[in-house]
Amino acid sequence: MNRKFHIKKGDVVFVNAGVDKGKQGKVLEMLPNEERAIVEGINMVSKHTKPNAKNPQGGILKKEAPIHISNLNAIDPSTGKPTKVGRKLGEKGKLVRFARKSGEVLK
């Protein structure tokens, strides 16, 4: 399945629903088949781990869990506020994403 989403890895996003509503974070990873994203510092869960070579002590780790992309909005680079994302033909005839509020192109 080759869907295009309004956010990409590396984007700064605003959480508009859920426990972390109102927070911002950077997208660390996209899970396109599940329509979810892992966002830095958002949707933290406690994971119990057994001792292993990487973590000889074991114990409880705090880790980001995936959040559905419908609960995320891209941040407008010029205003710093959440915005919808549009697509238009940019230079060289290639589709680019832009912030609907300011019209600024998202990288």
Secondary structure, DSSP 8 states (H G I E B T S, - for coil): -----S--TT-EEEE-SSTTTT-EEEEEEEETTTTEEEETTSSEEEEEE---SS-TT-EEEEEE--EEGGGEEEE-TTT-SEE-EEEEE-GGG-EEEEETTT--B--
